[in-house]
């Protein structure tokens, strides 16, 4: 994360972090003006348009940096990690949905070879296979409480399912052999996910600001009643907006995951070359190799590391008479 701090105003940072904060500041300004609170803030401004605009840009930049630093924690919250994460209330429902889809697929697989397997069932099977591959991990015990989390986990488990290589710990190794141009494609894909995620964070901040203003008005003027209009409607709008933003982030994560899965498909042999390990002769041998390598790096077990390449024999030279 902190290795990216020198790039704090490249295109991806501007799109994924600076722009959502700028939109929040614009919406916040409009809201405070509409409720008559802007005058209290305006007194702290200088009146110099250029200076005040520069200050606003600086504030947006600083908040953008904060979002960047908190990116991992925000993602983990939206995925449903943490003992006290309120999103965990959806965990059982998500696992039930996963099991229902797996059971349906098992039935379709049993019927697949029969002569009366219709085109409708064939299309259902293909769609279900794709959905499970893109939006769920391979095991019920790995299912997370949110669709966003399961989409990320789907491409995290991909290299293990396909090749035996643990995705999370293997990713930092794969990155060392991925060309710069391809890493930029991955970064661009993640930027789209960050854009939707950070819009969601900023919409939540706007809702908090709305409620602070509502309750401050009520405290200053107890006769100003807090009604259903003040509470439930903004909450409903916030819920719908954040559902939409998280849905868009989940869809964008599928595209991001495709690039990451492709990196394992294409560059894993380049990693073997960098590690000084021979390319296996079969798919079965490859899975054994990557499984051992994954266990070695996960549990710090050097004695199960794959063997290094044997040095090539030098051709014998004829002795001169």
C-alpha positions in Angstrom: 0.0 0.0 0.0 2.6 2.6 1.1 4.7 1.7 -2.0 1.9 3.5 -4.0 2.1 6.7 -2.0 4.6 8.4 -4.4 2.0 8.1 -7.2 -0.6 10.1 -5.3 -1.8 12.0 -8.3 -1.7 9.6 -11.2 -4.7 8.9 -13.2 -5.9 5.9 -11.1 -5.6 7.9 -7.9 -7.5 10.8 -9.4 -10.4 8.6 -10.6 -10.7 6.2 -7.7 -10.0 8.5 -4.7 -9.8 12.2 -5.5 -12.9 12.3 -7.7 -15.3 10.5 -5.2 -14.1 12.9 -2.4 -14.6 15.9 -4.7 -18.1 14.8 -5.5 -18.8 14.4 -1.8 -17.5 17.9 -1.0 -19.7 19.3 -3.8 -22.8 17.5 -2.6 -22.0 18.5 1.0 -21.6 22.2 0.0 -25.0 22.1 -1.8 -26.7 20.4 1.2 -25.3 22.8 3.8 -26.3 25.8 1.7 -29.8 24.3 1.3 -30.3 24.0 5.1 -28.8 27.3 6.0 -25.6 26.0 7.6 -23.1 27.2 4.9 -22.9 30.7 6.3 -21.1 29.4 9.4 -18.5 27.7 7.3 -18.2 30.6 4.9 -16.9 32.8 7.7 -13.7 30.7 7.9 -13.0 31.2 4.2 -10.8 34.0 3.0 -13.0 35.2 0.1 -10.1 34.7 -2.3 -11.5 32.3 -4.9 -8.2 30.9 -6.0 -7.0 30.3 -2.4 -10.3 28.7 -1.3 -10.4 26.5 -4.4 -6.8 25.4 -3.8 -7.7 24.6 -0.2 -10.7 22.5 -1.3 -8.4 20.6 -3.7 -5.9 20.0 -0.9 -8.6 18.7 1.4 -9.9 16.4 -1.3 -6.3 15.1 -1.8 -5.7 14.5 1.9 -9.0 12.6 2.3 -8.2 10.7 -0.9 -4.9 9.6 0.7 -6.8 8.5 3.8 -9.1 6.4 1.7 -6.0 4.9 0.0 -4.4 4.0 3.3 -7.7 2.5 4.5 -8.4 0.6 1.3 -7.7 -2.8 2.6 -9.8 -2.3 5.8 -12.7 -1.0 3.7 -12.5 -4.0 1.4 -12.4 -6.4 4.3 -15.4 -4.8 5.9 -17.4 -5.0 2.6 -16.3 -8.6 2.2 -17.7 -9.4 5.6 -14.6 -10.1 7.6 -14.4 -9.4 11.3 -16.2 -10.9 14.4 -18.2 -7.7 14.9 -19.0 -6.9 11.3 -22.7 -6.3 10.9 -22.6 -7.8 7.4 -22.1 -11.2 9.0 -25.9 -11.5 9.5 -26.1 -12.4 5.8 -23.5 -15.3 6.1 -26.0 -18.1 6.6 -28.2 -16.9 3.8 -25.3 -16.7 1.5 -24.1 -20.2 2.3 -27.6 -21.5 1.8 -27.7 -19.9 -1.6 -24.3 -21.4 -2.5 -25.4 -24.9 -1.3 -28.7 -24.6 -3.3 -26.8 -23.7 -6.5 -24.2 -26.5 -6.0 -27.0 -29.1 -5.4 -28.8 -27.9 -8.5 -25.6 -28.2 -10.5 -24.9 -31.7 -9.2 -28.4 -32.7 -10.4 -27.8 -31.1 -13.8 -24.5 -32.9 -14.1 -26.2 -36.2 -13.4 -28.8 -35.5 -16.1 -26.3 -34.1 -18.6 -25.5 -37.4 -20.3 -29.1 -38.4 -20.8 -30.7 -38.2 -24.1 -33.6 -36.1 -22.9 -31.4 -33.3 -21.6 -33.0 -30.3 -23.1 -31.4 -27.1 -24.5 -33.1 -25.2 -21.7 -31.3 -27.3 -19.1 -28.1 -27.1 -21.0 -28.2 -23.3 -20.9 -29.1 -23.4 -17.2 -26.1 -25.6 -16.5 -23.7 -23.4 -18.4 -25.0 -20.3 -16.7 -24.8 -21.9 -13.3 -21.2 -23.1 -13.9 -20.2 -19.6 -14.9 -21.9 -18.0 -11.9 -20.2 -20.3 -9.5 -16.9 -19.8 -11.1 -17.2 -16.0 -11.1 -19.1 -15.3 -7.9 -18.3 -18.0 -5.4 -15.3 -19.9 -3.9 -15.1 -23.6 -4.4 -16.1 -24.7 -0.9 -19.0 -23.9 1.4 -16.7 -23.2 4.3 -15.0 -20.3 2.3 -18.3 -18.5 1.5 -18.4 -15.0 2.8 -21.4 -12.9 3.9 -21.5 -10.6 0.8 -21.6 -11.0 -2.9 -18.7 -8.6 -3.2 -16.6 -10.7 -0.8 -17.4 -14.0 -2.6 -16.6 -12.4 -6.0 -13.1 -11.5 -4.7 -12.7 -14.9 -3.1 -13.7 -16.6 -6.4 -10.6 -15.3 -8.1 -8.4 -15.7 -5.0 -9.1 -19.5 -5.0 -8.7 -19.8 -8.8 -5.0 -20.6 -8.9 -5.3 -23.2 -6.1 -8.2 -25.0 -7.8 -6.6 -24.9 -11.2 -2.9 -25.4 -10.4 -2.5 -26.0 -6.6 -0.9 -22.5 -6.0 -2.3 -20.5 -3.2 -3.7 -17.2 -4.7 -3.1 -14.7 -2.0 0.5 -15.7 -1.1 1.3 -16.6 -4.7 0.1 -13.3 -6.0 3.0 -11.3 -4.6 5.4 -13.8 -6.2 3.6 -13.7 -9.6 3.8 -9.9 -9.6 7.6 -10.1 -9.8 7.4 -11.6 -13.3 4.4 -9.8 -14.6 5.4 -7.2 -17.3 4.8 -3.6 -16.4 2.2 -3.2 -19.2 0.1 -6.0 -17.8 0.3 -4.7 -14.3 -1.1 -1.4 -15.5 -4.1 -3.3 -17.0 -4.6 -4.9 -13.6 -4.3 -1.6 -11.8 -6.8 0.0 -14.2 -9.3 -2.8 -13.6 -8.9 -2.4 -9.8 -9.4 1.4 -10.2 -12.9 0.7 -11.5 -13.7 -1.3 -8.3 -12.1 1.4 -6.1 -14.3 4.0 -7.8 -17.5 2.3 -6.9 -16.4 1.4 -3.4 -15.2 4.9 -2.5 -18.4 6.4 -3.9 -20.2 4.2 -1.4 -18.0 5.3 1.5 -18.6 9.0 0.6 -22.4 8.4 0.3 -22.3 7.0 3.8 -20.3 10.1 5.0 -23.0 12.3 3.4 -25.7 10.4 5.3 -23.9 10.9 8.6 -23.6 14.6 7.8 -27.3 14.7 7.1 -28.2 13.1 10.4 -25.8 15.4 12.3 -27.5 18.4 10.8 -31.0 17.0 11.6 -30.2 16.3 15.2 -28.4 19.6 15.7 -31.4 21.5 14.4 -33.6 19.5 16.8 -31.4 20.3 19.8 -31.3 24.0 18.9 -35.0 24.1 18.4 -36.9 21.3 20.2 -40.2 22.4 18.5 -38.6 21.3 15.2 -39.9 17.7 15.1 -37.9 14.8 13.8 -40.3 13.1 11.5 -40.4 10.0 9.3 -39.4 12.3 6.4 -36.3 13.3 8.3 -35.1 9.7 9.1 -36.6 6.9 7.2 -36.6 8.4 3.7 -32.9 9.4 3.7 -32.1 6.0 5.2 -34.1 4.3 2.4 -32.3 6.4 -0.3 -29.0 5.6 1.3 -29.7 1.9 1.4 -30.8 1.8 -2.3 -27.8 4.0 -3.4 -25.3 1.8 -1.5 -26.9 -1.4 -2.8 -26.4 0.0 -6.3 -22.8 1.1 -5.7 -21.9 -2.3 -4.1 -23.6 -4.1 -7.0 -21.5 -2.1 -9.5 -18.3 -2.7 -7.5 -19.1 -6.5 -7.5 -19.6 -6.4 -11.3 -16.3 -4.5 -11.8 -14.5 -7.0 -9.5 -15.4 -9.8 -12.0 -13.4 -7.9 -14.6 -10.5 -7.3 -12.2 -10.5 -10.9 -11.3 -10.3 -12.0 -14.9 -7.0 -10.1 -15.3 -5.6 -11.7 -12.1 -6.6 -15.2 -13.1 -5.0 -14.6 -16.5 -1.8 -13.6 -14.8 -1.6 -17.0 -13.1 -2.5 -18.8 -16.3 0.2 -17.0 -18.4 3.1 -16.1 -16.0 3.3 -19.0 -13.6 6.0 -20.7 -15.7 8.0 -17.5 -15.7 7.8 -17.6 -11.9 9.2 -21.2 -12.0 12.0 -20.0 -14.1 12.8 -17.2 -11.7 12.7 -19.7 -8.8 15.0 -22.0 -10.6 12.5 -24.9 -10.8 12.0 -27.1 -13.8 8.6 -26.9 -15.6 6.7 -30.1 -14.7 5.9 -32.6 -17.4 2.2 -33.1 -16.7 -0.8 -31.3 -15.2 -0.7 -33.7 -12.2 2.9 -33.1 -11.6 2.4 -29.3 -11.8 -0.4 -29.5 -9.2 1.8 -31.5 -6.8 4.7 -29.0 -7.4 2.6 -25.9 -6.7 0.9 -27.5 -3.7 4.2 -28.2 -2.1 5.5 -24.7 -2.9 2.4 -23.2 -1.4 2.7 -25.2 1.8 6.4 -24.2 2.0 5.8 -20.5 1.8 2.6 -20.5 3.9 4.0 -22.5 6.8 7.8 -21.8 6.4 8.7 -25.4 5.6 11.9 -25.3 3.5 12.2 -29.1 3.4 9.2 -29.5 1.1 10.3 -26.9 -1.4 10.5 -28.3 -5.0 13.9 -29.3 -6.2 16.1 -26.8 -8.0 17.0 -27.3 -11.6 20.0 -29.4 -12.2 22.8 -27.4 -13.8 23.3 -28.1 -17.5 26.2 -30.3 -18.3 29.0 -28.6 -20.1 30.0 -30.3 -23.4 33.3 -32.1 -23.1 36.2 -30.4 -24.9 38.8 -32.3 -26.9 42.3 -32.1 -25.5 44.8 -30.8 -28.0 47.7 -33.1 -28.9 
